[in-house]
Amino acid sequence: MNDRLRDSIKRTKQGFEESFQTGEFYNKQTQDETHLKRILDFLPVREGMKILDLGTGTGYLAFPLAEQYERAEIVGLDIVEEALKENRVKAAEKGLENLEFVSYDGIGFPFEDNSFDMIVTRYALHHFPAIGDTFKEAQRVLRSGGNFFISDPAPNDNDEQRFVDAYMQMKRDGHICFYTKAQWEEIGKETGFVYSDGFETNIRFPKKKESAPELESILNRFDDEVIKGYDLEITDDEIWITERVNNLLFVKEK
């Protein structure tokens, strides 16, 4: 792993350790019960499957999957050890013997080839600094015909200069970039995945104003029409924007 990748992963790890400590505000940023239910209803899960939750964080997908499918095996993978420790305690308290959490270096998945029937990931991949390598690892550990489900925000169609990425990078949590549906399909095609199905949702995302000292400078750099498309709202202590979310299901080619 080169220094650039190592530094990026370190920033992401530190940023999320700080985010998880904010508790309710982190939940306010990321949780959406309607979206979660739609994902769970959409995923082609069967009992007996082995499923990897990539970038599991607080186990937002991993826990409901383990609870709903008692005979499936769920593995949550992440770089943030402190979150994983808390997840293990929570899983033990809930008696979820079909759920485990594993840490890794942010690049290579610590699993054998053809280990999983499905990989799921939500609001994580825009932090991954070597996305092509991540897809190759996903392809390696998935069994033939296995599914790779991605839920991740997307830039607006008119945001070619990527205001949204500059905005998200103010958080200092290793945000790399949001990808369009076409970009995900191209990355998948290059690494042995075929797009199968999907749907689009939205997230209304808050940021503490105190964490955005560069906001005025960023706003001055981009066209008003681009910014307007994200429905930006500034309150006394928070900044809100609306982001589209791609929810995409890929299949590993046989």
Secondary structure by P-SEA (a helix, b strand, c coil): ccaaaaaaaaaaaaaaaaaaaaaaaaaaacccaaaaaaaaaaccccccbbbbbccccccaaaaaaaaacccbbbbbbcccaaaaaaaaaaaaaaccccbbbbbccccccccccccccbbbbcccccccccaaaaaaaaaaaccccbbbbbbbbbccccccccaaaaaaacccccccccccaaaaaaaaaacccccccccccccccccccccccaaaaaaaaccaaaaaaacccccccbbbbbbbbbbbbbbccc
